[in-house]
Amino acid sequence: MTDVITQPTQTVTATGPNYGLTKFLDPLRIPPLVRPHSWWHQDEITINMTTARTRLHSQLPATTVWAYEGQFPGPTIEVRSGKRLRIAWSNDIEGTIPLVAVQAPLVPPNPNPANSPGYRNADGTLPEHVKIIEGVAELPAWTVVHLHGAMTGGGNDGWAHNATLAGHAQLTEYPNVQPSTTLWYHDHAMAVTRFNVHAGLAGLYLVRDREEDTLELPGGDHEIPLIIADRNLDTDPGTGALTGQLLFKVPYVLANGAMIPFTGPFNVVNGVIWPHLDVDARWYRFRVVNAANSRFYRLNLIDEAGTVRNEAVRIIGTDGGLLPKPASVPADGLVLAPAERADVLIDFSRFKGQRLRLTNTGSAVEPDLMEFRVENRDRHDSFTLPEKVSTSYKRLSHDSPELAEHDHVFVATVPQGTEGEAHPQMWELQEVPDEEVPAEFPSAGIIQVTDPADGKVRTFRKVASLFDDTNTFFIDHGRWAVWNLIHLGGPTHPMHIHMSQFQLLTRREYSDTELTTFDVETGGTTAPLPAPAVGRPLEAYEEGWKDVFQLQAGEWLTVAGLFEGATGQFMYHCHILDHEDEGMMRPFVVHPPEVSRFHIHPGHPHGEH
């Protein structure tokens, strides 16, 4: 077991402001950097997963975590575009998962139980209706690493069933044939991803290229990862003191037992609760990742007077690479869903001698994430904000020549309660021939929509919803595909598609009244949904290359990606990890078109042309 402990512990009672912890007391930890030794050639490295002990705050006892190279978060791996890297992810973890998992009832108007530490009465007993989640305490270290956003073959992508136990290694190869971008790696084991990531298995992976080099962006000590997440901690029943033990406490609805995804009262940045960072009065570059299980972050830079100072911030990149030009932060802040990334520049020369906070504005719990402390002196800075960033970027539209021939994929997300299910679901859809359209509606698993392109009614049938249902989506290698993501009610889903990077083409939306056309009890529409209206306007940064899309209730998104450079079986899913583990994940296949003609399977030989 690795120990990352530098200070003696203190006893902190989880009462009062900030649960007894001093804000901005500890410096931000910077994950160590791992560069392949043969910088310009193929290389092989080993990353060890171990059980480690670390301090999330200097006033807390040590917390046991699972960690890559004993670090929470793991080391930042940096590679050159086009230079192949092989990694052996060695599972050297000892023992069972280092967290306590419980359910606590959500009983309005009482506060959300997830927003407070601990779960036991003073005498150590469980409060009424609080339940231990059976089986979690016995979970072994069964892990598989997914390099999120990587264009790599299906055998290297971190297939959820291909996890390994302690004493074994997962061997992967990453071609890194993609532009400069911010990727991240994390666990993806079937049905237990939410627990494994919560235990600490996440880290950053950077791809560099010549286009980025020419920009001479802030680097070295002035380029810093910010891996943001939230956690909860247990308390000692007798004293009420925070123990440092990770607590996975989720609310559930008493009436039907439906669990609500995890959120916690403690925000961590690079594994530290409420850290501070001393900065020079100059430009900095931050690689921001939302690594939370389910929390959405609305990020704003706030000065000591409480004024939003986002005019000093520019977004230069998203999930899949650099933007064509710097983008301003939206008026109400930069919203990052779980697994979304942002490449951000901040000009601290405007704030000499001041302190600023990075906040999650609008949060129901503590909004502060971290503090920046700006030196009180002038600093020479050779960097100037460029007018253009990526000259290789090209904006796509439905009329782009690249999309003249493409596949269509249709996916619907349906609300909790559909067909009696306790969780939201994700349905794969195939169009129904006219002669098979039901005579009466609603009909289970049948959805009718009006195509906004031509006004025609199209009828779709649910053909799969569980991960282990048969494959129904087959895409030819080298072909573009437009994914139609339709949200028929429920919470916002951050939809992640593996293997490629995508552009958001259109965002349309149904009204709440129109959504009532979907009959939850039957699981089908009572009448054709009308053509959706134009939805929320796209922010400038949303036009970048991405692999995660925020799909809000009533929205119909179209996203386009090229499935080239890798083949095999891949996954797509909601990146709220609780939803993913509860069934909102499905496979798809990319194969050579020459092979597809010989492949016999139910449904179409590949996506609808």
NORJO-V697326 format. One record per residue. N is the residue number from 1. PHI is phi in radians with two decimals (NA if undefined). D_CENTER is the distance of its C-alpha to the mean C-alpha in whole Angstrom. Layout:
n=N phi=PHI d_center=D_CENTER
n=N phi=PHI d_center=D_CENTER
This chain:
n=1 phi=NA d_center=28
n=2 phi=-1.63 d_center=27
n=3 phi=-1.91 d_center=28
n=4 phi=-2.07 d_center=26
n=5 phi=-2.14 d_center=29
n=6 phi=-2.14 d_center=31
n=7 phi=-2.38 d_center=32
n=8 phi=-1.17 d_center=34
n=9 phi=-1.37 d_center=33
n=10 phi=-2.18 d_center=34
n=11 phi=-1.68 d_center=34
n=12 phi=-2.11 d_center=32
n=13 phi=-1.45 d_center=32
n=14 phi=-1.41 d_center=29
n=15 phi=-2.31 d_center=31
n=16 phi=1.32 d_center=32
n=17 phi=-1.04 d_center=30
n=18 phi=1.04 d_center=26
n=19 phi=0.96 d_center=27
n=20 phi=1.46 d_center=30
n=21 phi=-1.64 d_center=28
n=22 phi=-1.46 d_center=29
n=23 phi=-1.22 d_center=26
n=24 phi=1.02 d_center=26
n=25 phi=-1.38 d_center=28
n=26 phi=-1.77 d_center=26
n=27 phi=-1.24 d_center=25
n=28 phi=-1.11 d_center=22
n=29 phi=-1.45 d_center=21
n=30 phi=-1.86 d_center=21
n=31 phi=-1.01 d_center=19
n=32 phi=-1.11 d_center=22
n=33 phi=-1.74 d_center=22
n=34 phi=-2.03 d_center=23
n=35 phi=-2.00 d_center=24
n=36 phi=-0.99 d_center=26
n=37 phi=-1.15 d_center=30
n=38 phi=-1.55 d_center=31
n=39 phi=-0.97 d_center=29
n=40 phi=-1.80 d_center=30
n=41 phi=-2.35 d_center=30
n=42 phi=-1.05 d_center=29
n=43 phi=-2.51 d_center=28
n=44 phi=-2.30 d_center=27
n=45 phi=-2.35 d_center=26
n=46 phi=-2.08 d_center=25
n=47 phi=-1.99 d_center=22
n=48 phi=-1.64 d_center=23
n=49 phi=-1.65 d_center=21
n=50 phi=-2.39 d_center=23
n=51 phi=-1.49 d_center=24
n=52 phi=-2.38 d_center=24
n=53 phi=-2.13 d_center=25
n=54 phi=-2.49 d_center=24
n=55 phi=-1.84 d_center=24
n=56 phi=-1.35 d_center=21
n=57 phi=-2.79 d_center=24
n=58 phi=-1.16 d_center=28
n=59 phi=-1.60 d_center=29
n=60 phi=-1.89 d_center=28
n=61 phi=-1.13 d_center=29
n=62 phi=-1.15 d_center=27
n=63 phi=-1.92 d_center=24
n=64 phi=-1.48 d_center=23
n=65 phi=-2.34 d_center=20
n=66 phi=-1.70 d_center=19
n=67 phi=-2.61 d_center=18
n=68 phi=-1.37 d_center=18
n=69 phi=0.97 d_center=22
n=70 phi=1.24 d_center=22
n=71 phi=-2.02 d_center=20
n=72 phi=-2.13 d_center=17
n=73 phi=-1.27 d_center=15
n=74 phi=-1.20 d_center=16
n=75 phi=-1.13 d_center=18
n=76 phi=-1.46 d_center=17
n=77 phi=-1.66 d_center=18
n=78 phi=-2.12 d_center=20
n=79 phi=-2.34 d_center=22
n=80 phi=-1.69 d_center=24
n=81 phi=-1.02 d_center=23
n=82 phi=1.48 d_center=25
n=83 phi=-1.77 d_center=26
n=84 phi=-1.17 d_center=25
n=85 phi=-2.29 d_center=24
n=86 phi=-1.87 d_center=24
n=87 phi=-2.16 d_center=22
n=88 phi=-1.70 d_center=24
n=89 phi=-1.54 d_center=21
n=90 phi=-1.57 d_center=24
n=91 phi=-1.54 d_center=23
n=92 phi=-1.96 d_center=26
n=93 phi=-1.31 d_center=24
n=94 phi=-1.82 d_center=27
n=95 phi=1.42 d_center=27
n=96 phi=-1.58 d_center=25
n=97 phi=-1.09 d_center=22
n=98 phi=-1.55 d_center=22
n=99 phi=-2.59 d_center=21
n=100 phi=-1.86 d_center=23
n=101 phi=-2.02 d_center=21
n=102 phi=-2.40 d_center=23
n=103 phi=-1.94 d_center=23
n=104 phi=-2.23 d_center=25
n=105 phi=-1.20 d_center=26
n=106 phi=-1.67 d_center=25
n=107 phi=-2.19 d_center=29
n=108 phi=-1.00 d_center=29
n=109 phi=-1.60 d_center=30
n=110 phi=-1.09 d_center=29
n=111 phi=-1.07 d_center=26
n=112 phi=-1.07 d_center=23
n=113 phi=-1.12 d_center=23
n=114 phi=-1.18 d_center=20
n=115 phi=-1.54 d_center=21
n=116 phi=-2.36 d_center=24
n=117 phi=-1.27 d_center=24
n=118 phi=1.27 d_center=26
n=119 phi=-2.65 d_center=27
n=120 phi=-1.97 d_center=31
n=121 phi=-1.24 d_center=34
n=122 phi=-1.07 d_center=36
n=123 phi=-1.59 d_center=38
n=124 phi=1.56 d_center=35
n=125 phi=-1.43 d_center=35
n=126 phi=-1.50 d_center=33
n=127 phi=-1.08 d_center=33
n=128 phi=-1.01 d_center=34
n=129 phi=1.26 d_center=31
n=130 phi=-1.45 d_center=28
n=131 phi=-2.30 d_center=28
n=132 phi=-1.25 d_center=26
n=133 phi=-1.35 d_center=24
n=134 phi=-1.08 d_center=26
n=135 phi=1.63 d_center=25
n=136 phi=-1.17 d_center=22
n=137 phi=-1.06 d_center=25
n=138 phi=-1.64 d_center=26
n=139 phi=-1.13 d_center=23
n=140 phi=-1.41 d_center=24
n=141 phi=-1.39 d_center=22
n=142 phi=-1.94 d_center=21
n=143 phi=-2.28 d_center=18
n=144 phi=-2.55 d_center=16
n=145 phi=-1.66 d_center=14
n=146 phi=-1.95 d_center=12
n=147 phi=-1.51 d_center=12
n=148 phi=-1.26 d_center=9
n=149 phi=1.70 d_center=11
n=150 phi=-1.37 d_center=14
n=151 phi=-1.67 d_center=17
n=152 phi=-2.46 d_center=19
n=153 phi=-1.13 d_center=21
n=154 phi=-0.99 d_center=20
n=155 phi=-1.24 d_center=22
n=156 phi=-1.96 d_center=19
n=157 phi=-1.48 d_center=16
n=158 phi=1.52 d_center=15
n=159 phi=-0.94 d_center=17
n=160 phi=-1.04 d_center=16
n=161 phi=-1.38 d_center=20
n=162 phi=-1.63 d_center=21
n=163 phi=-1.32 d_center=20
n=164 phi=-2.09 d_center=23
n=165 phi=-1.56 d_center=25
n=166 phi=-0.99 d_center=26
n=167 phi=1.67 d_center=28
n=168 phi=-2.16 d_center=27
n=169 phi=-2.31 d_center=25
n=170 phi=-1.73 d_center=22
n=171 phi=-1.74 d_center=24
n=172 phi=-2.29 d_center=21
n=173 phi=-2.34 d_center=22
n=174 phi=-2.06 d_center=20
n=175 phi=-1.15 d_center=22
n=176 phi=1.03 d_center=20
n=177 phi=-1.53 d_center=22
n=178 phi=-2.79 d_center=20
n=179 phi=-1.19 d_center=20
n=180 phi=-0.90 d_center=19
n=181 phi=-2.87 d_center=15
n=182 phi=-1.86 d_center=13
n=183 phi=-1.84 d_center=11
n=184 phi=-2.58 d_center=10
n=185 phi=-2.01 d_center=11
n=186 phi=-2.78 d_center=10
n=187 phi=-1.24 d_center=12
n=188 phi=-2.52 d_center=12
n=189 phi=-1.20 d_center=15
n=190 phi=-0.94 d_center=16
n=191 phi=1.27 d_center=16
n=192 phi=-2.24 d_center=16
n=193 phi=-0.98 d_center=12
n=194 phi=-1.06 d_center=11
n=195 phi=-1.35 d_center=15
n=196 phi=-1.16 d_center=14
n=197 phi=-1.19 d_center=11
n=198 phi=-1.04 d_center=13
n=199 phi=-1.25 d_center=16
n=200 phi=2.25 d_center=14
n=201 phi=-1.50 d_center=13
n=202 phi=-2.78 d_center=11
n=203 phi=-2.89 d_center=12
n=204 phi=-1.78 d_center=13
n=205 phi=-2.47 d_center=14
n=206 phi=-1.93 d_center=16
n=207 phi=-1.88 d_center=18
n=208 phi=-1.91 d_center=22
n=209 phi=-2.54 d_center=24
n=210 phi=-1.19 d_center=27
n=211 phi=-1.05 d_center=26
n=212 phi=-1.14 d_center=24
n=213 phi=-0.98 d_center=27
n=214 phi=-1.16 d_center=30
n=215 phi=-1.38 d_center=28
n=216 phi=0.88 d_center=29
n=217 phi=-1.22 d_center=26
n=218 phi=-0.95 d_center=26
n=219 phi=-2.45 d_center=25
n=220 phi=1.08 d_center=26
n=221 phi=-1.20 d_center=26
n=222 phi=-1.82 d_center=25
n=223 phi=-2.14 d_center=22
n=224 phi=-2.34 d_center=19
n=225 phi=-1.33 d_center=16
n=226 phi=-2.21 d_center=14
n=227 phi=-1.72 d_center=11
n=228 phi=-1.80 d_center=11
n=229 phi=-2.73 d_center=10
n=230 phi=-2.30 d_center=13
n=231 phi=-2.50 d_center=15
n=232 phi=-2.20 d_center=19
n=233 phi=-2.30 d_center=22
n=234 phi=-1.39 d_center=25
n=235 phi=-2.22 d_center=28
n=236 phi=-1.31 d_center=32
n=237 phi=-1.02 d_center=34
n=238 phi=-1.31 d_center=37
n=239 phi=-1.73 d_center=36
n=240 phi=1.36 d_center=33
n=241 phi=-1.31 d_center=32
n=242 phi=-1.14 d_center=28
n=243 phi=-1.67 d_center=28
n=244 phi=1.54 d_center=25
n=245 phi=-1.20 d_center=24
n=246 phi=-1.10 d_center=20
n=247 phi=-2.16 d_center=20
n=248 phi=-1.72 d_center=18
n=249 phi=-1.88 d_center=20
n=250 phi=-2.07 d_center=19
n=251 phi=-1.30 d_center=21
n=252 phi=-2.47 d_center=22
n=253 phi=-1.44 d_center=25
n=254 phi=-1.06 d_center=28
n=255 phi=-1.17 d_center=30
n=256 phi=-2.24 d_center=28
n=257 phi=1.39 d_center=26
n=258 phi=-1.15 d_center=22
n=259 phi=-1.50 d_center=19
n=260 phi=-1.79 d_center=17
n=261 phi=-0.97 d_center=14
n=262 phi=-1.13 d_center=14
n=263 phi=-2.40 d_center=14
n=264 phi=-2.30 d_center=16
n=265 phi=-1.41 d_center=19
n=266 phi=-1.95 d_center=18
n=267 phi=-1.48 d_center=16
n=268 phi=-2.11 d_center=15
n=269 phi=-2.13 d_center=15
n=270 phi=0.91 d_center=16
n=271 phi=1.39 d_center=17
n=272 phi=-2.19 d_center=19
n=273 phi=-1.39 d_center=20
n=274 phi=0.85 d_center=21
n=275 phi=-1.42 d_center=22
n=276 phi=-2.17 d_center=24
n=277 phi=-2.36 d_center=24
n=278 phi=-1.37 d_center=28
n=279 phi=-2.21 d_center=28
n=280 phi=-1.29 d_center=30
n=281 phi=-1.45 d_center=32
n=282 phi=-2.81 d_center=30
n=283 phi=-1.28 d_center=27
n=284 phi=-2.23 d_center=24
n=285 phi=-2.03 d_center=21
n=286 phi=-2.10 d_center=17
n=287 phi=-1.70 d_center=14
n=288 phi=-1.77 d_center=11
n=289 phi=-2.25 d_center=8
n=290 phi=-1.54 d_center=6
n=291 phi=-1.79 d_center=6
n=292 phi=-1.33 d_center=7
n=293 phi=-1.09 d_center=8
n=294 phi=-2.56 d_center=8
n=295 phi=-1.31 d_center=9
n=296 phi=-1.58 d_center=9
n=297 phi=-1.94 d_center=11
n=298 phi=-1.81 d_center=14
n=299 phi=-1.58 d_center=15
n=300 phi=-2.45 d_center=19
n=301 phi=-1.72 d_center=22
n=302 phi=-2.11 d_center=25
n=303 phi=-1.57 d_center=28
n=304 phi=-1.15 d_center=31
n=305 phi=-1.51 d_center=32
n=306 phi=1.50 d_center=29
n=307 phi=-1.56 d_center=29
n=308 phi=-1.24 d_center=26
n=309 phi=-2.12 d_center=26
n=310 phi=-1.23 d_center=23
n=311 phi=-1.13 d_center=26
n=312 phi=-1.56 d_center=26
n=313 phi=-2.01 d_center=22
n=314 phi=-2.33 d_center=21
n=315 phi=-1.69 d_center=18
n=316 phi=-2.02 d_center=19
n=317 phi=-2.81 d_center=16
n=318 phi=-2.19 d_center=13
n=319 phi=-0.89 d_center=10
n=320 phi=-1.82 d_center=13
n=321 phi=2.59 d_center=16
n=322 phi=-1.33 d_center=19
n=323 phi=-1.42 d_center=20
n=324 phi=-1.16 d_center=23
n=325 phi=-2.67 d_center=24
n=326 phi=-1.03 d_center=23
n=327 phi=-2.02 d_center=21
n=328 phi=-1.31 d_center=22
n=329 phi=-1.28 d_center=20
n=330 phi=-0.95 d_center=20
n=331 phi=-0.98 d_center=23
n=332 phi=-1.75 d_center=21
n=333 phi=1.84 d_center=18
n=334 phi=-1.61 d_center=15
n=335 phi=-1.62 d_center=12
n=336 phi=-1.96 d_center=9
n=337 phi=-1.42 d_center=6
n=338 phi=-0.89 d_center=3
n=339 phi=1.47 d_center=2
n=340 phi=-1.33 d_center=5
n=341 phi=-2.17 d_center=8
n=342 phi=-2.48 d_center=12
n=343 phi=-1.75 d_center=15
n=344 phi=-2.19 d_center=17
n=345 phi=-1.93 d_center=21
n=346 phi=-2.26 d_center=23
n=347 phi=-1.69 d_center=27
n=348 phi=-1.48 d_center=28
n=349 phi=-1.13 d_center=32
n=350 phi=-1.32 d_center=32
n=351 phi=-2.21 d_center=32
n=352 phi=-0.98 d_center=34
n=353 phi=1.35 d_center=35
n=354 phi=-1.87 d_center=32
n=355 phi=-2.08 d_center=29
n=356 phi=-2.20 d_center=26
n=357 phi=-2.07 d_center=23
n=358 phi=-1.59 d_center=19
n=359 phi=-2.17 d_center=19
n=360 phi=-1.79 d_center=16
n=361 phi=-1.13 d_center=19
n=362 phi=1.55 d_center=20
n=363 phi=-1.18 d_center=18
n=364 phi=-1.30 d_center=20
n=365 phi=-1.93 d_center=20
n=366 phi=-0.95 d_center=21
n=367 phi=-1.38 d_center=20
n=368 phi=-1.22 d_center=20
n=369 phi=-1.87 d_center=18
n=370 phi=-2.85 d_center=20
n=371 phi=-2.16 d_center=24
n=372 phi=-1.80 d_center=25
n=373 phi=-1.96 d_center=29
n=374 phi=-1.61 d_center=30
n=375 phi=-1.07 d_center=33
n=376 phi=-1.82 d_center=37
n=377 phi=-2.80 d_center=38
n=378 phi=-1.31 d_center=38
n=379 phi=-2.42 d_center=36
n=380 phi=-1.22 d_center=37
n=381 phi=-2.39 d_center=34
n=382 phi=-1.38 d_center=34
n=383 phi=-1.40 d_center=31
n=384 phi=-2.21 d_center=31
n=385 phi=-1.13 d_center=28
n=386 phi=-1.31 d_center=29
n=387 phi=-1.26 d_center=29
n=388 phi=-2.08 d_center=28
n=389 phi=-1.96 d_center=25
n=390 phi=-1.73 d_center=24
n=391 phi=-1.47 d_center=27
n=392 phi=-1.53 d_center=26
n=393 phi=-1.16 d_center=24
n=394 phi=-2.33 d_center=25
n=395 phi=-1.37 d_center=24
n=396 phi=-1.66 d_center=24
n=397 phi=-2.55 d_center=25
n=398 phi=-1.06 d_center=27
n=399 phi=-1.66 d_center=30
n=400 phi=-1.11 d_center=29
n=401 phi=-0.99 d_center=31
n=402 phi=-1.05 d_center=28
n=403 phi=-1.77 d_center=27
n=404 phi=-1.05 d_center=31
n=405 phi=-2.18 d_center=30
n=406 phi=-2.75 d_center=27
n=407 phi=-1.55 d_center=26
n=408 phi=-1.97 d_center=24
n=409 phi=-2.17 d_center=22
n=410 phi=-2.11 d_center=22
n=411 phi=-2.33 d_center=19
n=412 phi=-2.07 d_center=19
n=413 phi=-1.82 d_center=17
n=414 phi=-2.13 d_center=20
n=415 phi=-1.32 d_center=20
n=416 phi=-0.91 d_center=21
n=417 phi=1.73 d_center=25
n=418 phi=-1.08 d_center=25
n=419 phi=0.94 d_center=28
n=420 phi=1.42 d_center=28
n=421 phi=-1.31 d_center=24
n=422 phi=-1.45 d_center=23
n=423 phi=-2.24 d_center=19
n=424 phi=-1.04 d_center=18
n=425 phi=-2.20 d_center=18
n=426 phi=-2.19 d_center=17
n=427 phi=-1.88 d_center=20
n=428 phi=-1.50 d_center=21
n=429 phi=-2.06 d_center=24
n=430 phi=-2.26 d_center=27
n=431 phi=-1.22 d_center=30
n=432 phi=-1.65 d_center=33
n=433 phi=-1.04 d_center=37
n=434 phi=-0.93 d_center=39
n=435 phi=-1.26 d_center=41
n=436 phi=-1.89 d_center=39
n=437 phi=-1.17 d_center=38
n=438 phi=-1.04 d_center=38
n=439 phi=-1.42 d_center=41
n=440 phi=-2.24 d_center=40
n=441 phi=-2.30 d_center=37
n=442 phi=-1.32 d_center=35
n=443 phi=-2.24 d_center=34
n=444 phi=-0.97 d_center=32
n=445 phi=1.37 d_center=29
n=446 phi=-1.94 d_center=30
n=447 phi=-2.17 d_center=28
n=448 phi=-1.98 d_center=31
n=449 phi=-2.30 d_center=29
n=450 phi=-1.75 d_center=31
n=451 phi=-1.19 d_center=30
n=452 phi=-1.18 d_center=30
n=453 phi=-1.32 d_center=31
n=454 phi=-2.29 d_center=34
n=455 phi=1.35 d_center=35
n=456 phi=-1.49 d_center=35
n=457 phi=-1.42 d_center=34
n=458 phi=-2.10 d_center=32
n=459 phi=-1.92 d_center=32
n=460 phi=-2.15 d_center=29
n=461 phi=-2.06 d_center=29
n=462 phi=-1.16 d_center=26
n=463 phi=-2.01 d_center=26
n=464 phi=-2.89 d_center=24
n=465 phi=-2.53 d_center=21
n=466 phi=-1.53 d_center=21
n=467 phi=-1.04 d_center=19
n=468 phi=-1.59 d_center=22
n=469 phi=-1.11 d_center=24
n=470 phi=-1.07 d_center=26
n=471 phi=-1.10 d_center=24
n=472 phi=-2.19 d_center=25
n=473 phi=-1.84 d_center=23
n=474 phi=-2.22 d_center=25
n=475 phi=-2.12 d_center=24
n=476 phi=-1.26 d_center=27
n=477 phi=-1.03 d_center=26
n=478 phi=1.49 d_center=26
n=479 phi=-1.94 d_center=26
n=480 phi=-1.37 d_center=24
n=481 phi=-2.36 d_center=22
n=482 phi=-1.84 d_center=21
n=483 phi=-1.63 d_center=19
n=484 phi=-1.77 d_center=20
n=485 phi=-1.89 d_center=17
n=486 phi=-2.06 d_center=19
n=487 phi=-1.84 d_center=18
n=488 phi=-1.75 d_center=21
n=489 phi=2.27 d_center=21
n=490 phi=2.04 d_center=18
n=491 phi=-1.27 d_center=15
n=492 phi=-1.13 d_center=13
n=493 phi=-1.99 d_center=10
n=494 phi=-1.41 d_center=7
n=495 phi=-1.53 d_center=9
n=496 phi=-2.02 d_center=8
n=497 phi=-2.01 d_center=11
n=498 phi=-1.31 d_center=12
n=499 phi=1.45 d_center=15
n=500 phi=-2.38 d_center=15
n=501 phi=-1.97 d_center=15
n=502 phi=-2.33 d_center=15
n=503 phi=-2.06 d_center=17
n=504 phi=-1.35 d_center=17
n=505 phi=-1.52 d_center=21
n=506 phi=-2.45 d_center=21
n=507 phi=-2.35 d_center=20
n=508 phi=-2.02 d_center=23
n=509 phi=-2.64 d_center=23
n=510 phi=-1.68 d_center=25
n=511 phi=-1.31 d_center=27
n=512 phi=-1.02 d_center=27
n=513 phi=-1.12 d_center=30
n=514 phi=-1.12 d_center=29
n=515 phi=-1.17 d_center=27
n=516 phi=-1.16 d_center=29
n=517 phi=-1.10 d_center=31
n=518 phi=-1.43 d_center=28
n=519 phi=-1.50 d_center=30
n=520 phi=-1.14 d_center=28
n=521 phi=-1.08 d_center=30
n=522 phi=-1.41 d_center=31
n=523 phi=1.45 d_center=28
n=524 phi=-2.99 d_center=29
n=525 phi=-1.48 d_center=31
n=526 phi=-1.42 d_center=34
n=527 phi=-2.76 d_center=35
n=528 phi=-1.06 d_center=33
n=529 phi=-1.13 d_center=30
n=530 phi=-1.21 d_center=32
n=531 phi=-1.06 d_center=30
n=532 phi=-1.20 d_center=27
n=533 phi=-1.33 d_center=28
n=534 phi=-1.08 d_center=26
n=535 phi=-1.63 d_center=23
n=536 phi=-0.96 d_center=21
n=537 phi=-1.11 d_center=22
n=538 phi=-1.30 d_center=20
n=539 phi=-1.25 d_center=19
n=540 phi=-0.99 d_center=20
n=541 phi=-1.23 d_center=17
n=542 phi=-1.26 d_center=16
n=543 phi=-1.44 d_center=18
n=544 phi=-1.30 d_center=17
n=545 phi=-1.26 d_center=15
n=546 phi=-2.51 d_center=12
n=547 phi=-2.24 d_center=10
n=548 phi=-2.28 d_center=7
n=549 phi=-2.29 d_center=10
n=550 phi=-1.37 d_center=10
n=551 phi=-1.86 d_center=13
n=552 phi=-1.54 d_center=15
n=553 phi=-0.98 d_center=18
n=554 phi=1.51 d_center=21
n=555 phi=-1.57 d_center=19
n=556 phi=-2.18 d_center=20
n=557 phi=-1.76 d_center=18
n=558 phi=-2.06 d_center=19
n=559 phi=-2.27 d_center=17
n=560 phi=-2.05 d_center=19
n=561 phi=-2.51 d_center=19
n=562 phi=-1.73 d_center=21
n=563 phi=-1.72 d_center=21
n=564 phi=-2.41 d_center=23
n=565 phi=1.72 d_center=23
n=566 phi=-2.80 d_center=22
n=567 phi=-2.33 d_center=23
n=568 phi=2.26 d_center=23
n=569 phi=-1.81 d_center=20
n=570 phi=-2.24 d_center=17
n=571 phi=-2.24 d_center=14
n=572 phi=-2.41 d_center=12
n=573 phi=-2.99 d_center=10
n=574 phi=-1.27 d_center=9
n=575 phi=-1.65 d_center=5
n=576 phi=-1.27 d_center=7
n=577 phi=-1.08 d_center=8
n=578 phi=-1.11 d_center=12
n=579 phi=-1.13 d_center=12
n=580 phi=-0.98 d_center=11
n=581 phi=-1.17 d_center=14
n=582 phi=-1.56 d_center=16
n=583 phi=2.19 d_center=16
n=584 phi=-1.52 d_center=14
n=585 phi=-2.62 d_center=14
n=586 phi=-2.46 d_center=16
n=587 phi=-1.62 d_center=18
n=588 phi=-2.54 d_center=19
n=589 phi=-2.13 d_center=22
n=590 phi=-2.00 d_center=23
n=591 phi=-2.47 d_center=27
n=592 phi=-1.09 d_center=30
n=593 phi=-1.07 d_center=31
n=594 phi=-1.15 d_center=35
n=595 phi=-1.48 d_center=33
n=596 phi=-1.06 d_center=32
n=597 phi=-1.17 d_center=35
n=598 phi=-1.70 d_center=36
n=599 phi=-1.50 d_center=33
n=600 phi=-1.72 d_center=35
n=601 phi=-2.78 d_center=32
n=602 phi=-1.07 d_center=32
n=603 phi=1.46 d_center=31
n=604 phi=-1.38 d_center=31
n=605 phi=-1.17 d_center=31
n=606 phi=-2.83 d_center=28
n=607 phi=-0.97 d_center=26
n=608 phi=-1.11 d_center=28
n=609 phi=-1.53 d_center=30
